Amino acid sequence: MTPADFSFLQSFLKTRSGLDLAADKQYLIDSRLNPIVRKRQLGDLANLVRALRTGTDKALENVVVEAMTTNESFFFRDKTPFDQFRDTIVPAIAKSRASTRKLRIWCAAASTGQEPYSLAMIIKEMSGTLANWSSEIIGTDLSTEVLEKARAGLYSQFEVQRGLPVQMLVKYFEQQGEMWQLNPAIRAMVQYKTFNLLDSFSGMGQFDVIFCRNVLIYFDAPTKRDVLARMARQLAPDGFLVLGAAETVVGLTTDFVPMNGCRGVYLPTGKGAAAQPQLKAVNAPGLTPSSAMSGLSSAAAKPTPAASNVLPLTPSRFRT
Ligand SMILES: C[S@@+](CC[C@H](N)C(=O)[O-])C[C@H]1O[C@@H](n2cnc3c(N)ncnc32)[C@H](O)[C@@H]1O
């Protein structure tokens, strides 16, 4: 690929999805876009770039943007954020929203659904604490393809072996041949919508919790800063932002501050941050993890040795 074509793709992807493609990532272009070249019988990558440059083939543009996204996800990924959601975030909201009994959550890079469904299963397990509450989980992603899979709630043996405690598999999934399908009650707890984080959030409404994990890492600093500033406006003043293990607000924005003792959880500056001492002390009185939830061990957050030996059945872009 010529330097001019590579630099065209860099700026096309940055504008369309925020992806900050480093100069040493030529191999990603080759592995992700060559299948499109073959499928569309374009001959080579130069012809694909030529077609993109015309700006007239919207379907091709979308397929290229989606192909360049990394959709890796798994149930209860990294474990700790989900423990914190169950043990600190939900109990704090159960107190602060006791009069309205409403909980709104946004999973801003929902991918194939494992993250919003992990939250849905936790909420289901906490139905004692959240009795007669209405909870809404909105899962959004740029890619329509991954959201189709998320809506179906159908996962391979490999996917359910990654992070999902076996008690939860038995309780919430039904085996369908070689696949496992989440039961309709959990699926119905999540609404999915195609949405680009570069677009305006004005129609999204206000949320109590935003999970925005493992997507900001693909953006450059100005884009991260812009997304975080706009998220701050969608989050309740006493709400919670949860980022991925390799992500932080530090050095990017003063709209959020890290929450004491909860790595990866951020509070909006002002009211939320001022309430830190109480929040840190919050632990649901009398709330003990249910037996299914207690199966969430750190080992469960990683592929089992058996799973690690299984050849991935998913396309390469579903892996990191
Ligand atoms: C690595 S996955 C993270 C999935 C999940 N949050 C997790 O941590 O397991 C990143 C997701 O971000 C989505 N994405 C990338 N750029 C985006 C954008 N500009 N707007 C919305 N979603 C985007 C990708 O399609 C992909 O599904």
The ligand as an SDF file (V2000), in Angstrom:
LIG
                    3D

 27 29  0  0  0  0  0  0  0  0999 V2000
  -13.1320   -4.1290   22.4360 C   0  0  0  0  0  0  0  0  0  0  0  0
  -14.8650   -3.8870   22.2900 S   0  0  0  0  0  0  0  0  0  0  0  0
  -15.3170   -3.5960   23.9700 C   0  0  0  0  0  0  0  0  0  0  0  0
  -16.5400   -4.3880   24.3670 C   0  0  0  0  0  0  0  0  0  0  0  0
  -16.9070   -4.2840   25.8480 C   0  0  0  0  0  0  0  0  0  0  0  0
  -17.1180   -2.9150   26.2570 N   0  0  0  0  0  0  0  0  0  0  0  0
  -15.8650   -4.9370   26.7090 C   0  0  0  0  0  0  0  0  0  0  0  0
  -15.0830   -4.2200   27.3500 O   0  0  0  0  0  0  0  0  0  0  0  0
  -15.8020   -6.1790   26.7490 O   0  0  0  0  0  0  0  0  0  0  0  0
  -14.9010   -2.2490   21.5790 C   0  0  0  0  0  0  0  0  0  0  0  0
  -16.2160   -1.9460   20.8890 C   0  0  0  0  0  0  0  0  0  0  0  0
  -16.2630   -0.5400   20.6190 O   0  0  0  0  0  0  0  0  0  0  0  0
  -16.9560   -0.3460   19.4120 C   0  0  0  0  0  0  0  0  0  0  0  0
  -16.5950    0.9760   18.8680 N   0  0  0  0  0  0  0  0  0  0  0  0
  -15.4270    1.3600   18.3090 C   0  0  0  0  0  0  0  0  0  0  0  0
  -15.4960    2.6450   17.9260 N   0  0  0  0  0  0  0  0  0  0  0  0
  -16.7300    3.0890   18.2740 C   0  0  0  0  0  0  0  0  0  0  0  0
  -17.4030    4.3210   18.1300 C   0  0  0  0  0  0  0  0  0  0  0  0
  -16.8310    5.3890   17.5590 N   0  0  0  0  0  0  0  0  0  0  0  0
  -18.6800    4.4080   18.5740 N   0  0  0  0  0  0  0  0  0  0  0  0
  -19.2840    3.3380   19.1600 C   0  0  0  0  0  0  0  0  0  0  0  0
  -18.6960    2.1400   19.3180 N   0  0  0  0  0  0  0  0  0  0  0  0
  -17.4340    2.0130   18.8750 C   0  0  0  0  0  0  0  0  0  0  0  0
  -16.5010   -1.4940   18.5290 C   0  0  0  0  0  0  0  0  0  0  0  0
  -17.4170   -1.7490   17.4930 O   0  0  0  0  0  0  0  0  0  0  0  0
  -16.3910   -2.6300   19.5460 C   0  0  0  0  0  0  0  0  0  0  0  0
  -17.5290   -3.4520   19.5370 O   0  0  0  0  0  0  0  0  0  0  0  0
  1  2  1  0
  2  3  1  0
  2 10  1  0
  3  4  1  0
  4  5  1  0
  5  6  1  0
  5  7  1  0
  7  8  2  0
  7  9  1  0
 10 11  1  0
 11 12  1  0
 11 26  1  0
 12 13  1  0
 13 14  1  0
 13 24  1  0
 14 15  1  0
 14 23  1  0
 15 16  2  0
 16 17  1  0
 17 18  1  0
 17 23  2  0
 18 19  1  0
 18 20  2  0
 20 21  1  0
 21 22  2  0
 22 23  1  0
 24 25  1  0
 24 26  1  0
 26 27  1  0
M  CHG  2   2   1   9  -1
M  END
$$$$
